[in-house]
Amino acid sequence: MPQIRDDIRNIAIIAHVDHGKTTLVDALLKQSHTFRNAEAMGTTIMDSNELERERGITIFSKIASIHWQDKKINIVDTPGHADFGGEVERIMHLVDGCILLVDAKEGPMPQTRFVLRKAIEAGHKLIVLINKIDKKDARIEWVLNKTFDLFVDLGATDEQANFPVIYASAVNGLAGTGPDMAAMRDISPLLDAVVTHMPGPQADVSLPLQVSVVNIQYDNYKGRIAIGRVVNGVIRQAQNVAHIDRHGQIKQMRVTALQLFQGLGKVDAEEVSAGEILAIGGVENIQIGETIADAANPVALPVTSIEEPTVKMTFGVNTSPFSGKEGQYSTSRNLKERLERELLNDVALRVDPGSKDGAFVVSGRGELHLAILIEKMRREGYELEVSRPQVIFHKDGDKVTEPYEEVSLEAPEEFSGSIIEKMGKRKGDMKDMRVDNGTAYMEFEIPTRGLIGYRNEFLTDTKGQGIINGLLLGYRPFCGDIEANPHGSLISMENGTTMGYALTNLQERGSLFIGAAVEVYAGMVIGQHSRAEDIEVNPCKEKKLSNMRSKGDGSSVGLETPRLMTLENSLEYLGEDELLEVTPKNLRIRKAILDANLRKRDGAKRQALTEEA
């Protein structure tokens, strides 16, 4: 008979992006005196990855453990962004309960719905934590009502909907059972609630061993390390075990390392019983979602099913005139090996061979999901070229279907007119709008195609004051062509170095992406034309010098600061016939066909085919 282990609590912290999950974990770690000295205490301690710290978001789920009231609490910090939903789905198999974090002003947001739905489907017990109650415009009662409505909408059971509520200001390390901050002393009421309300793991040590693998890490000495939960039985150091892959094939392996989580690190263990979260070394070629089982009586656990990817891009070997100059790894073999290695860690990613040699079609959950992968590769010294993000269409009988998203937008009321107009052009269907204290809150249902390239435009339209969040709704019938973002590019017609004199004249034609003294090549995009048509320009033109001098010489128009094109901005800008050259040092937008004459011929051919169709 399964028994409840009362000495352990396995919990996940789930929330919408930027509602304070990682800050809350900081407060819990500090409260439980995980650190010996004050110097070790930082902020967003769990976001150890360089990209996570820069962007202020959690990308990879992490595990920490603390001790409270003689109980060990394993805490999993999950990503809040829907593009990393694959991480959230897996983590639900690791825990028995969740703390749902909700912002005291914003209330439940689209990603809150996503992560909560996963927790409810898994049948987990939930504690609702209303965070940031110290905000001056907090509306605690409204947020609590909205959260309860969300539980009901998502089909929560009576027990799940009867959730305990904790009020907190995680950044100040305070929590309480009531919203009065003056009565709060520390974060311990939350830890008490976890011990009281969260169930311990169900475990049966008498059954044959079963470990579900939910994550993979790499160690230079121990090789591939599987992170998972012991569902049944006991696992020991140097034990012979069976590895059951997702196709049901069984291989015999030997455990070379066995570790438990303690604080922010891991400690070696001789044996681990059912109910614990652990790390195992020595199981070669294991993948996420597979089972480590008893060698004599191997029984597989259900393989984790993950939602399908919705956006694809073509990754290829860099074919620009500058290829091989700035990156350490630039061949198709390097690219293939790196993408295959990423597949081991990221179950929501898919890689297929491309239409030409050295090209791979990489599919993911969204633009950000793929952009993070490109950024990681770039920092590791890889050089590649990528195409414009495209949505993945499905065929349902004779009908073509495409992904749709629920988009919530928040912006000052004065910008709502232009937002509604732009969303309308992109086939967005408004479902709700309300205005509160001069801020407009809008909800749309829109094809994912319509959102590609809009986020940057939205920030420009709202002067940086807007917030946009999307959540996949599923596949719906194809809604026709969307001509929402036609743009023209300024294309360099020469190889050479840009000159301030030439750029000063060109900036009247549009917005430049590069400054003076930059190496360019023919076919490279150096800026956006003010009209929706491409134009060939010469950014390398020098000022002719002569012996004649006049008073007006030297006083010329100043060169404006070029537009900063980050990776996300560049991906959003790309047209159908453009590519992004990615190297560790530079991002360059270029035409897929560099030669101007060949480009014109290809354009004429495409137009003829379109007219025939």
Backbone torsions as a table, in degrees:
resi	resn	phi	psi	omega
1	MET	NA	134.3	177.2
2	PRO	-63.1	138.8	177.7
3	GLN	-114.6	154.2	177.2
4	ILE	-91.3	123.4	176.1
5	ARG	-84.7	113.0	-175.6
6	ASP	-84.9	-9.3	-175.9
7	ASP	-88.5	-2.7	-177.0
8	ILE	-131.2	145.1	169.0
9	ARG	-129.8	123.9	176.0
10	ASN	-107.6	112.2	-175.2
11	ILE	-130.1	151.2	173.6
12	ALA	-116.1	147.3	174.8
13	ILE	-105.4	117.9	-175.9
14	ILE	-121.3	146.2	180.0
15	ALA	-174.0	171.9	171.4
16	HIS	-70.2	154.7	-179.3
17	VAL	-57.3	135.1	175.2
18	ASP	72.1	24.0	175.5
19	HIS	-95.0	-4.3	171.4
20	GLY	110.6	23.6	-179.4
21	LYS	-60.8	-53.3	-174.6
22	THR	-65.9	-35.4	176.9
23	THR	-64.4	-37.9	178.4
24	LEU	-65.1	-41.7	177.9
25	VAL	-61.2	-40.1	175.4
26	ASP	-53.3	-49.4	-176.7
27	ALA	-62.6	-39.9	179.7
28	LEU	-66.4	-40.5	178.9
29	LEU	-63.9	-41.2	-178.7
30	LYS	-69.9	-40.3	-178.7
31	GLN	-62.4	-36.5	-176.5
32	SER	-87.3	9.2	177.5
33	HIS	56.1	43.7	177.1
34	THR	-67.8	-27.4	-178.2
35	PHE	-97.2	139.1	178.4
36	ARG	-79.1	-34.3	-178.9
37	ASN	-127.9	156.3	-175.4
38	ALA	-66.5	-24.7	-176.8
39	GLU	-66.1	-27.8	-179.3
40	ALA	-72.7	-14.2	-176.8
41	MET	-80.8	116.5	175.9
42	GLY	-121.2	-156.0	172.7
43	THR	-119.9	153.9	-174.0
44	THR	42.0	53.7	-176.7
45	ILE	-59.2	-37.0	-175.3
46	MET	-71.5	-26.9	179.3
47	ASP	-78.8	76.3	-174.2
48	SER	-82.2	-20.8	-178.1
49	ASN	-72.8	140.3	-177.4
50	GLU	-58.5	-41.8	-180.0
51	LEU	-64.8	-37.5	-179.0
52	GLU	-65.2	-42.4	-179.2
53	ARG	-66.1	-39.1	-178.6
54	GLU	-66.5	-42.9	-173.7
55	ARG	-90.9	-12.5	178.9
56	GLY	70.7	25.1	178.0
57	ILE	-130.3	156.1	174.6
58	THR	-90.7	127.8	-179.5
59	ILE	-108.3	-41.0	-178.0
60	PHE	-111.8	135.2	178.5
61	SER	-70.1	145.5	-178.8
62	LYS	-133.5	158.2	-178.6
63	ILE	-122.1	135.4	171.9
64	ALA	-134.1	157.9	177.0
65	SER	-134.0	144.3	178.9
66	ILE	-133.5	163.4	176.9
67	HIS	-113.9	133.7	180.0
68	TRP	-148.3	126.6	-179.6
69	GLN	50.8	48.5	-179.8
70	ASP	60.8	18.4	177.0
71	LYS	-116.0	142.6	174.1
72	LYS	-93.9	126.0	179.9
73	ILE	-112.7	114.1	173.6
74	ASN	-89.3	119.8	-176.2
75	ILE	-109.8	128.1	176.6
76	VAL	-110.5	121.2	176.8
77	ASP	-91.8	120.6	-174.5
78	THR	-107.4	157.5	174.7
79	PRO	-69.7	148.3	177.8
80	GLY	-98.7	-13.1	-175.5
81	HIS	-85.0	134.9	-175.7
82	ALA	-63.0	-25.0	179.0
83	ASP	-64.1	-21.2	178.8
84	PHE	-109.7	31.0	-179.1
85	GLY	-63.6	-24.0	177.0
86	GLY	-58.2	-36.7	177.5
87	GLU	-64.3	-44.4	-176.8
88	VAL	-64.2	-43.3	-177.9
89	GLU	-60.5	-41.6	-179.1
90	ARG	-67.4	-39.7	-173.9
91	ILE	-63.5	-27.4	-179.5
92	MET	-61.0	-22.5	178.4
93	HIS	-82.4	-9.1	-173.6
94	LEU	-96.1	-23.5	-169.6
95	VAL	-118.7	168.8	178.3
96	ASP	-112.8	-11.4	-178.5
97	GLY	-157.7	164.0	-178.0
98	CYS	-136.1	144.9	168.3
99	ILE	-98.6	116.2	177.7
100	LEU	-91.4	117.5	-176.7
101	LEU	-96.4	128.9	179.4
102	VAL	-129.7	136.1	179.2
103	ASP	-71.3	134.3	-175.4
104	ALA	-68.5	-14.7	177.0
105	LYS	-103.3	-48.4	-172.3
106	GLU	-79.2	-30.3	-178.3
107	GLY	73.9	-166.1	-178.7
108	PRO	-65.1	131.2	-179.6
109	MET	-114.4	175.1	-175.6
110	PRO	-52.9	-44.3	-179.2
111	GLN	-70.6	-25.0	174.9
112	THR	-59.6	-43.5	179.2
113	ARG	-60.5	-43.5	-177.4
114	PHE	-62.6	-53.8	-175.8
115	VAL	-69.8	-33.8	179.0
116	LEU	-68.0	-38.7	178.8
117	ARG	-60.1	-41.1	179.5
118	LYS	-63.9	-39.9	-179.4
119	ALA	-68.1	-41.6	-179.4
120	ILE	-66.9	-42.1	178.8
121	GLU	-61.2	-34.0	179.8
122	ALA	-77.3	-8.0	177.7
123	GLY	77.6	23.9	-175.9
124	HIS	-80.2	150.6	172.2
125	LYS	-75.4	141.1	-176.0
126	LEU	-125.5	141.5	168.8
127	ILE	-114.0	129.4	177.5
128	VAL	-94.3	126.9	178.6
129	LEU	-116.8	115.2	177.7
130	ILE	-90.1	108.8	-172.9
131	ASN	-97.5	164.1	177.2
132	LYS	63.0	39.5	-180.0
133	ILE	-71.0	-9.0	178.3
134	ASP	-83.0	-3.0	176.0
135	LYS	-63.6	140.5	-175.8
136	LYS	-69.1	-26.2	179.6
137	ASP	-105.9	30.2	178.0
138	ALA	-66.5	141.5	177.9
139	ARG	-131.2	77.9	-168.0
140	ILE	-63.0	-45.6	-177.1
141	GLU	-62.6	-43.6	-180.0
142	TRP	-62.5	-42.9	-179.3
143	VAL	-64.0	-41.8	-179.7
144	LEU	-63.4	-43.2	178.6
145	ASN	-63.6	-43.1	179.8
146	LYS	-63.9	-37.6	179.7
147	THR	-66.3	-42.2	178.3
148	PHE	-62.7	-43.5	178.5
149	ASP	-58.8	-38.7	-179.7
150	LEU	-65.5	-40.9	176.7
151	PHE	-58.0	-45.4	-178.4
152	VAL	-65.2	-44.9	-179.3
153	ASP	-59.5	-35.0	-175.8
154	LEU	-87.9	5.0	174.1
155	GLY	77.6	35.5	178.5
156	ALA	-67.5	149.0	176.0
157	THR	-72.6	167.3	178.9
158	ASP	-58.4	-39.0	-179.1
159	GLU	-67.1	-40.8	179.2
160	GLN	-68.0	-38.3	-178.4
161	ALA	-73.1	-18.3	177.1
162	ASN	-90.5	60.4	-171.4
163	PHE	-86.6	144.5	171.7
164	PRO	-72.5	148.1	-178.7
165	VAL	-118.2	131.1	175.0
166	ILE	-119.4	139.6	178.7
167	TYR	-108.1	138.0	-173.4
168	ALA	-150.9	159.1	165.3
169	SER	-126.8	90.5	-171.4
170	ALA	-60.7	-36.0	-177.2
171	VAL	-65.6	-27.5	177.0
172	ASN	-95.2	-3.1	179.8
173	GLY	68.8	36.4	-177.5
174	LEU	-123.1	143.3	175.6
175	ALA	-152.9	157.5	178.8
176	GLY	-163.6	168.2	179.4
177	THR	-84.0	-9.3	175.2
178	GLY	-125.0	164.3	-174.8
179	PRO	-81.5	5.1	-177.9
180	ASP	-82.3	111.1	-176.7
181	MET	-70.0	-26.7	-178.5
182	ALA	-64.3	-27.4	-178.3
183	ALA	-87.0	-5.4	-176.7
184	MET	-86.7	141.8	-179.4
185	ARG	-114.8	-40.7	-178.7
186	ASP	-158.3	-164.8	-176.4
187	ILE	-93.3	1.4	-173.1
188	SER	-59.3	-31.5	177.4
189	PRO	-56.1	-31.3	178.0
190	LEU	-69.8	-43.4	178.6
191	LEU	-64.1	-39.1	176.6
192	ASP	-61.6	-41.6	-179.7
193	ALA	-65.3	-37.4	178.5
194	VAL	-62.6	-46.7	-178.9
195	VAL	-65.0	-39.1	-175.7
196	THR	-77.0	-47.0	-169.7
197	HIS	-97.4	-26.7	-177.7
198	MET	-81.9	135.5	179.0
199	PRO	-76.8	151.5	171.6
200	GLY	-75.7	165.4	-178.5
201	PRO	-70.7	142.5	173.5
202	GLN	-77.8	128.9	-174.9
203	ALA	-149.1	145.2	176.0
204	ASP	-133.5	105.2	-176.4
205	VAL	-74.5	-15.0	-177.3
206	SER	-81.4	-18.1	-178.7
207	LEU	-79.1	162.2	176.0
208	PRO	-61.0	152.1	-175.9
209	LEU	-61.3	135.2	171.7
210	GLN	-143.8	123.2	176.5
211	VAL	-124.2	125.1	176.8
212	SER	-92.2	128.4	-177.4
213	VAL	-94.5	120.3	-177.7
214	VAL	-115.5	-8.4	179.7
215	ASN	-156.0	158.1	178.3
216	ILE	-129.0	135.8	173.2
217	GLN	-126.0	161.1	178.0
218	TYR	-113.4	140.7	176.5
219	ASP	-131.0	133.4	-176.7
220	ASN	-61.1	-26.8	-176.6
221	TYR	-100.9	-38.7	-173.7
222	LYS	-97.7	-5.2	-179.8
223	GLY	76.6	-142.7	-177.4
224	ARG	-77.6	129.8	-179.6
225	ILE	-115.2	124.8	178.9
226	ALA	-91.6	130.9	177.1
227	ILE	-109.6	129.6	-177.9
228	GLY	-164.8	-165.1	-177.7
229	ARG	-125.9	137.0	175.5
230	VAL	-78.1	107.8	-177.4
231	VAL	-78.7	-44.5	178.0
232	ASN	-141.9	156.0	174.0
233	GLY	80.6	-166.2	-178.8
234	VAL	-132.7	138.6	176.4
235	ILE	-115.7	138.9	-176.0
236	ARG	-123.9	157.3	176.1
237	GLN	-58.9	137.2	177.9
238	ALA	65.6	16.5	-179.9
239	GLN	-77.8	147.1	172.2
240	ASN	-82.8	129.3	-177.9
241	VAL	-132.1	167.3	176.9
242	ALA	-107.2	135.2	175.1
243	HIS	-103.9	114.8	179.7
244	ILE	-103.1	114.8	-178.6
245	ASP	-81.5	180.0	-173.5
246	ARG	-69.6	-12.8	177.9
247	HIS	-97.7	4.4	176.8
248	GLY	88.2	2.5	179.1
249	GLN	-78.0	141.6	-174.2
250	ILE	-114.0	131.7	175.1
251	LYS	-127.6	142.2	178.0
252	GLN	-86.5	134.5	-178.4
253	MET	-135.5	168.6	176.9
254	ARG	-124.9	132.2	179.9
255	VAL	-73.0	120.9	179.2
256	THR	-101.3	-20.2	178.8
257	ALA	-148.0	139.7	-179.5
258	LEU	-136.1	121.0	-175.8
259	GLN	-136.4	147.8	173.4
260	LEU	-110.7	158.3	177.9
261	PHE	-85.9	134.5	177.2
262	GLN	-143.2	119.9	-175.1
263	GLY	61.6	-130.4	178.3
264	LEU	-94.1	-3.5	-176.9
265	GLY	-118.0	-162.4	179.7
266	LYS	-127.7	151.3	176.5
267	VAL	-128.1	147.0	179.7
268	ASP	-68.3	146.1	178.7
269	ALA	-135.1	148.4	178.2
270	GLU	-82.8	-37.4	176.4
271	GLU	-151.2	151.8	-178.9
272	VAL	-132.7	129.4	-177.5
273	SER	-95.7	166.9	-179.4
274	ALA	-54.8	139.7	178.9
275	GLY	105.3	-19.6	-177.4
276	GLU	-88.3	153.5	171.4
277	ILE	-97.1	133.4	-173.2
278	LEU	-144.7	171.0	174.1
279	ALA	-121.5	133.5	-175.9
280	ILE	-123.7	130.7	175.1
281	GLY	-108.4	154.0	175.6
282	GLY	105.2	-6.8	-179.7
283	VAL	-96.0	98.1	-174.9
284	GLU	-69.8	148.1	173.4
285	ASN	56.8	20.3	178.1
286	ILE	-74.2	146.0	179.3
287	GLN	-123.5	162.6	-179.6
288	ILE	-62.2	137.6	177.8
289	GLY	94.6	-5.2	-178.8
290	GLU	-93.5	179.0	-172.6
291	THR	-122.1	138.3	166.6
292	ILE	-103.4	123.6	-171.4
293	ALA	-130.0	176.1	179.4
294	ASP	-64.7	133.9	-176.3
295	ALA	-63.6	-37.1	-176.4
296	ALA	-82.9	-30.6	-176.5
297	ASN	-136.3	71.8	-174.6
298	PRO	-76.2	121.0	177.4
299	VAL	-124.3	123.2	-176.0
300	ALA	-80.2	145.1	170.8
301	LEU	-87.0	159.7	178.1
302	PRO	-59.2	136.7	179.6
303	VAL	-73.2	135.6	-179.5
304	THR	-64.4	125.1	175.9
305	SER	-96.4	137.0	-176.0
306	ILE	-120.5	142.3	178.3
307	GLU	-60.8	150.2	-175.6
308	GLU	-70.4	150.7	173.8
309	PRO	-68.9	157.9	-176.0
310	THR	-122.4	-17.4	-176.3
311	VAL	-127.3	140.5	179.0
312	LYS	-130.3	154.2	175.6
313	MET	-141.4	153.9	175.4
314	THR	-98.2	121.6	174.7
315	PHE	-98.9	131.8	-179.4
316	GLY	-140.8	167.9	175.6
317	VAL	-65.9	140.1	-179.5
318	ASN	-65.1	121.4	-178.2
319	THR	-112.3	15.0	-178.8
320	SER	-78.0	164.7	177.2
321	PRO	-60.3	-18.1	-178.9
322	PHE	-95.7	9.5	-173.7
323	SER	-62.5	141.2	177.5
324	GLY	82.3	-2.8	-176.2
325	LYS	-88.1	-28.3	-171.1
326	GLU	-117.3	-14.7	-176.5
327	GLY	-109.3	156.2	178.9
328	GLN	-86.2	-35.1	-178.8
329	TYR	-119.2	115.8	-174.8
330	SER	-136.3	3.9	-178.5
331	THR	-93.0	165.2	-179.9
332	SER	-65.7	-31.7	178.4
333	ARG	-65.5	-43.4	176.7
334	ASN	-58.6	-44.5	-177.4
335	LEU	-64.5	-44.6	-179.1
336	LYS	-62.8	-45.4	-179.7
337	GLU	-62.7	-40.0	-178.4
338	ARG	-67.7	-41.3	180.0
339	LEU	-68.4	-37.6	177.6
340	GLU	-65.4	-36.1	177.8
341	ARG	-67.0	-36.3	178.8
342	GLU	-66.7	-34.4	179.7
343	LEU	-61.4	-30.8	179.8
344	LEU	-65.5	-32.3	-177.0
345	ASN	-94.6	-28.2	-170.9
346	ASP	-117.5	101.7	-176.5
347	VAL	-74.7	-17.2	-179.0
348	ALA	-85.3	-0.8	-177.5
349	LEU	-99.7	149.0	176.4
350	ARG	-137.6	139.3	179.7
351	VAL	-126.8	125.6	177.3
352	ASP	-125.2	155.3	177.1
353	PRO	-63.9	143.5	179.4
354	GLY	-84.5	-178.2	-176.6
355	SER	-76.2	-18.6	179.1
356	LYS	-130.1	167.0	-179.1
357	ASP	-61.8	141.2	176.9
358	GLY	76.7	12.2	179.4
359	ALA	-120.3	144.6	-179.5
360	PHE	-135.4	135.5	176.0
361	VAL	-91.0	113.7	-177.1
362	VAL	-106.6	122.8	-177.8
363	SER	-112.7	139.1	-179.5
364	GLY	-145.7	-172.4	-175.2
365	ARG	-77.3	-20.1	-177.3
366	GLY	177.9	177.9	-179.1
367	GLU	-58.6	-43.8	-176.4
368	LEU	-65.2	-39.8	178.6
369	HIS	-55.3	-47.8	-178.6
370	LEU	-74.8	-35.0	179.5
371	ALA	-63.4	-38.5	178.3
372	ILE	-64.8	-39.7	177.7
373	LEU	-62.8	-45.2	179.2
374	ILE	-61.2	-42.6	-178.7
375	GLU	-64.8	-40.3	178.5
376	LYS	-62.3	-44.8	-179.6
377	MET	-64.2	-40.2	-179.2
378	ARG	-62.1	-42.0	-179.1
379	ARG	-70.9	-22.8	178.6
380	GLU	-84.5	0.1	176.4
381	GLY	98.5	15.8	-179.7
382	TYR	-88.1	149.9	178.8
383	GLU	-124.8	127.5	-176.4
384	LEU	-156.6	172.4	171.5
385	GLU	-125.8	142.8	-177.0
386	VAL	-128.7	150.3	-179.3
387	SER	-93.6	177.3	177.6
388	ARG	-64.7	139.9	175.6
389	PRO	-62.0	137.7	178.1
390	GLN	-131.3	149.2	178.9
391	VAL	-80.0	156.8	179.3
392	ILE	-97.2	118.0	178.3
393	PHE	-87.6	149.1	175.3
394	HIS	-117.3	151.0	174.4
395	LYS	-105.0	122.4	178.6
396	ASP	-114.5	87.9	-172.6
397	GLY	70.6	-122.8	177.2
398	ASP	-88.4	-14.3	-175.1
399	LYS	-87.8	145.2	173.4
400	VAL	-100.3	130.2	178.7
401	THR	-117.3	156.6	-179.2
402	GLU	-139.6	157.5	-178.5
403	PRO	-71.7	141.9	175.8
404	TYR	-118.1	151.8	178.4
405	GLU	-127.2	148.2	170.8
406	GLU	-93.6	120.8	-174.9
407	VAL	-116.4	127.4	174.3
408	SER	-110.5	130.4	-177.6
409	LEU	-120.9	141.6	179.9
410	GLU	-133.7	124.0	-177.3
411	ALA	-158.6	159.4	173.9
412	PRO	-55.1	143.0	-172.0
413	GLU	-55.9	-33.2	-176.0
414	GLU	-62.8	-20.8	-178.8
415	PHE	-95.6	-1.4	-173.0
416	SER	-63.5	-33.6	-179.3
417	GLY	-60.6	-47.6	-177.8
418	SER	-70.0	-32.7	178.6
419	ILE	-64.9	-46.6	-179.1
420	ILE	-62.5	-40.7	179.8
421	GLU	-63.3	-46.7	-178.3
422	LYS	-67.0	-41.5	179.9
423	MET	-65.8	-34.3	177.2
424	GLY	-63.2	-42.2	178.6
425	LYS	-62.3	-29.2	-177.4
426	ARG	-94.5	19.6	177.9
427	LYS	65.5	30.3	176.8
428	GLY	-81.5	137.3	-178.7
429	ASP	-111.1	113.7	-177.3
430	MET	-72.0	130.0	-179.1
431	LYS	-108.1	-25.7	-176.7
432	ASP	-161.4	147.0	173.1
433	MET	-151.9	136.1	174.4
434	ARG	-145.7	151.7	179.4
435	VAL	-118.4	129.4	-177.8
436	ASP	-136.6	116.7	179.2
437	ASN	51.8	45.3	175.8
438	GLY	81.4	-0.4	178.8
439	THR	-109.8	129.3	179.3
440	ALA	-93.6	131.9	176.3
441	TYR	-114.1	120.7	-176.4
442	MET	-126.6	146.1	175.9
443	GLU	-127.2	131.2	-179.7
444	PHE	-128.2	155.4	166.2
445	GLU	-114.0	124.2	-168.9
446	ILE	-144.1	145.5	174.1
447	PRO	-62.8	142.6	178.8
448	THR	-56.7	-32.0	176.9
449	ARG	-55.9	-39.9	-177.5
450	GLY	-69.3	-24.8	-178.4
451	LEU	-82.5	-25.0	-178.0
452	ILE	-62.6	121.9	179.5
453	GLY	89.8	0.2	-176.6
454	TYR	-95.1	-28.5	-171.8
455	ARG	-57.6	-43.1	-179.4
456	ASN	-66.4	-42.0	178.3
457	GLU	-61.9	-39.7	179.8
458	PHE	-61.5	-44.5	179.4
459	LEU	-63.6	-37.3	177.7
460	THR	-66.6	-45.7	-178.6
461	ASP	-61.9	-33.6	-176.6
462	THR	-98.6	12.4	-179.9
463	LYS	53.9	37.3	176.6
464	GLY	77.6	5.8	-176.5
465	GLN	-98.9	-0.7	-176.4
466	GLY	-92.1	155.0	174.9
467	ILE	-125.4	129.8	-179.7
468	ILE	-127.1	133.4	179.4
469	ASN	-137.9	136.9	-179.4
470	GLY	-123.7	156.5	178.5
471	LEU	-147.5	130.8	-177.6
472	LEU	-65.4	128.8	178.4
473	LEU	-95.1	-28.9	-176.4
474	GLY	132.8	-170.9	-177.6
475	TYR	-97.4	136.7	178.8
476	ARG	-134.4	166.5	-178.4
477	PRO	-57.3	145.2	179.4
478	PHE	-56.2	134.2	-172.2
479	CYS	-105.1	14.0	177.7
480	GLY	94.1	-179.0	-177.3
481	ASP	-70.8	144.7	175.6
482	ILE	-121.4	112.6	177.3
483	GLU	-109.3	75.8	-170.9
484	ALA	-102.0	-27.8	-170.0
485	ASN	-135.8	58.6	177.8
486	PRO	-71.8	135.6	177.5
487	HIS	-140.6	153.5	175.4
488	GLY	-108.8	147.1	-178.1
489	SER	-112.4	150.3	170.0
490	LEU	-91.4	116.3	-173.0
491	ILE	-111.4	131.0	178.0
492	SER	-68.5	134.3	178.2
493	MET	-99.6	-1.3	-176.3
494	GLU	-135.5	155.7	168.1
495	ASN	-88.6	142.0	178.1
496	GLY	155.0	-160.9	-179.3
497	THR	-111.6	132.5	-178.3
498	THR	-66.4	145.0	-179.7
499	MET	-115.2	137.1	178.5
500	GLY	-56.1	-36.4	-179.3
501	TYR	-61.2	-47.4	-179.2
502	ALA	-67.4	-43.8	-177.7
503	LEU	-65.1	-33.6	179.1
504	THR	-60.9	-38.6	177.8
505	ASN	-75.2	-34.8	-176.7
506	LEU	-73.7	-26.2	-175.6
507	GLN	-66.0	-15.3	174.8
508	GLU	-73.4	-19.5	-177.7
509	ARG	-85.7	-14.4	-177.7
510	GLY	169.0	-156.4	-177.4
511	SER	-105.1	125.7	-177.1
512	LEU	-88.6	146.7	177.3
513	PHE	-99.8	-15.2	-175.6
514	ILE	-129.7	158.2	177.6
515	GLY	-102.1	-164.7	-179.8
516	ALA	-76.7	160.6	176.9
517	ALA	61.4	37.8	176.9
518	VAL	-113.0	134.8	178.0
519	GLU	-72.1	129.4	178.8
520	VAL	-130.8	167.3	176.2
521	TYR	-136.6	160.3	-179.5
522	ALA	-61.5	129.3	-178.5
523	GLY	97.9	-6.0	178.9
524	MET	-82.8	138.6	178.7
525	VAL	-83.8	121.9	-178.0
526	ILE	-107.3	-4.9	179.3
527	GLY	-179.9	176.8	178.6
528	GLN	-103.1	127.8	179.3
529	HIS	-71.9	149.2	-179.8
530	SER	-71.1	-14.7	176.8
531	ARG	-114.7	164.6	-176.4
532	ALA	-84.8	50.5	176.5
533	GLU	-148.2	145.8	179.9
534	ASP	-74.3	150.1	178.3
535	ILE	-143.3	135.7	178.9
536	GLU	-85.0	130.4	-179.4
537	VAL	-134.4	163.6	178.2
538	ASN	-115.4	98.8	-178.6
539	PRO	-82.7	-1.6	-175.6
540	CYS	-103.2	8.8	-176.9
541	LYS	-68.2	129.5	-179.2
542	GLU	-97.2	156.7	175.4
543	LYS	-79.3	127.2	179.6
544	LYS	-70.9	129.5	-178.9
545	LEU	-97.1	146.1	176.7
546	SER	-142.0	174.2	178.7
547	ASN	-78.9	-15.6	-177.8
548	MET	-78.2	136.1	177.8
549	ARG	-127.9	146.1	175.2
550	SER	-138.4	168.5	-174.8
551	LYS	-61.8	-32.2	-175.9
552	GLY	-78.2	-12.1	-178.4
553	ASP	-61.8	139.4	175.9
554	GLY	92.6	-24.1	179.0
555	SER	-92.4	92.7	-177.6
556	SER	-119.2	170.7	178.8
557	VAL	-66.8	134.9	-179.9
558	GLY	-70.2	150.9	178.5
559	LEU	-83.4	125.5	-178.9
560	GLU	-72.0	155.7	176.8
561	THR	-65.8	127.4	-179.1
562	PRO	-64.6	154.8	178.2
563	ARG	-69.3	130.5	-179.4
564	LEU	-75.9	117.4	-179.2
565	MET	-105.7	94.3	175.8
566	THR	-73.4	176.7	-179.4
567	LEU	-60.4	-47.5	-179.8
568	GLU	-63.5	-42.3	178.7
569	ASN	-61.2	-42.4	-178.4
570	SER	-65.7	-42.0	179.6
571	LEU	-64.7	-38.0	179.2
572	GLU	-69.2	-32.0	-176.7
573	TYR	-73.3	-32.9	-170.8
574	LEU	-49.9	134.0	172.8
575	GLY	-92.6	177.5	-178.2
576	GLU	-61.4	-33.1	-176.0
577	ASP	-101.7	22.1	-177.6
578	GLU	-121.7	155.1	177.3
579	LEU	-129.1	159.9	175.0
580	LEU	-112.4	120.2	175.6
581	GLU	-87.0	120.1	-175.9
582	VAL	-113.6	120.9	174.4
583	THR	-131.5	165.7	179.2
584	PRO	-59.0	-23.2	-175.9
585	LYS	-104.8	-28.0	-172.7
586	ASN	-141.9	157.0	169.0
587	LEU	-120.3	122.4	-179.5
588	ARG	-126.7	127.2	174.3
589	ILE	-87.2	135.8	-177.7
590	ARG	-143.7	162.9	173.2
591	LYS	-78.4	144.7	179.5
592	ALA	-61.8	-38.4	174.6
593	ILE	-105.6	113.3	-173.5
594	LEU	-75.6	-35.4	-177.3
595	ASP	-72.5	127.6	-174.2
596	ALA	-63.5	-41.4	-177.9
597	ASN	-67.4	-43.7	177.9
598	LEU	-63.3	-35.6	179.8
599	ARG	-63.9	-42.3	179.9
600	LYS	-64.9	-42.2	179.6
601	ARG	-62.0	-44.4	179.9
602	ASP	-62.8	-41.0	178.5
603	GLY	-62.3	-41.8	179.5
604	ALA	-65.3	-39.3	179.6
605	LYS	-63.7	-44.5	179.9
606	ARG	-62.3	-42.0	-178.6
607	GLN	-63.5	-40.9	179.4
608	ALA	-62.8	-41.7	178.9
609	LEU	-65.0	-39.1	179.4
610	THR	-64.2	-42.5	-179.6
611	GLU	-65.1	-37.4	177.6
612	GLU	-64.4	-42.6	-178.8
613	ALA	-66.1	NA	NA
